[in-house]
Structures are given as C-alpha cells and as structure tokens.
Amino acid sequence: MCERVRPDVFLTPYAQRLVCFKAWQLSRTTGFRRNEAEDLEQELWAAVLTKTAKFDPARASVDTFINRVVNTTVATLVRERQRSKRAECVHAQSIDQISSKHRSSAGTGLAESDDRRRSTRSSEDEFRARETDEAFQCGFNSLPLAVQQVCQRVMSGAVVSAARELGTSRRQVRNSLEAAREFFCKAGFED
C-alpha cells in the first residue's frame, strides 16, 4: 500500500451523487422505508470513510474505489435486512428439558404416533414405499436376464456407459429400456 490519502480526497462530486442516489434507491426497496434515506446516506459515508485506509491509488481511481465500497455496503445492508429472524424473541426449547412448572420433560407425554408425526414420512407413506419397492423387485426379477443387466447398468450410470460395458450400441440399450418400461407398465407402474 502507498501512503495514506487525505479523507477529503474522497468527497468528490461523483461520490456525493453516488451515495445520495444509492441511499435514495435503497430507501425505496423492500425492507427499507422512505424516511430512512438520510440515515442510509450516513451509513454509506461512514463505510467510505472507514475504508479510506485501504485505498491504493496504484490499483484503482478514487471514484472506482468509492463505487466498490458503496456497492458492497449496499449489498451488506440489504442482506442484513433480509436475514431478520422469524420470531426473534421466541427461543427454541428441547422437549427433553425438564420444565420447572411441571417437574418433568415435555417428551415424557409423547406417544409413538406423535413421534411419527415429527418425521417427514407417515406410517402410510412408509408402507406405500415398502409396497412399491417389493412390487418393483418382483417385476424386475421377472424381466429377461439381458434386460435386467441393461437396467442395472443404466441405474448405476448412463446409457453410453452401459452400452460400452455391455459391448452393444446405445440403440440396443434404449430398446431394452423400452421393453422394460412396457413390462413395468403392464405390471401396474405408470411412467
């Protein structure tokens, strides 16, 4: 870095227009209010003036440096406003933590059905998934052996690699997949 530049060098007409415009622009975006323009302008100027020590005239002009600092600060302000937490004052509490009011944890009152509700799948979904897997395996096992081999290769890779491994053409691999598709459709599976 070179020697320090005086702060008044950063008070160019370009900087004044840029900071004023960016503050005006920010005050009209979602998450900000129109009456915040002056406060935003002050924050942008504060950011510019705190970064003056990092300015290197060999790397960029004053206006370019100001532009980068202001745009980065604007992005940071937008990010801070958008990341506000939902229900900030509410704190999560473990169901295993013992409550002073009830002298027991909330988890002691949960039944097995309550635990299933917390998970992403219900017992019906698990039953359907198991049933579908069994039906698929039954259908897959009844395919001709050559079609089974093609399907296994395609499930673990692409059509091209399956054709290469089997020493056949991609057209023949696709024909085998079409035969498997027809077989599974007849077995009750839709596309």
Disulfide bonds with the S-S distance in Angstrom:
none
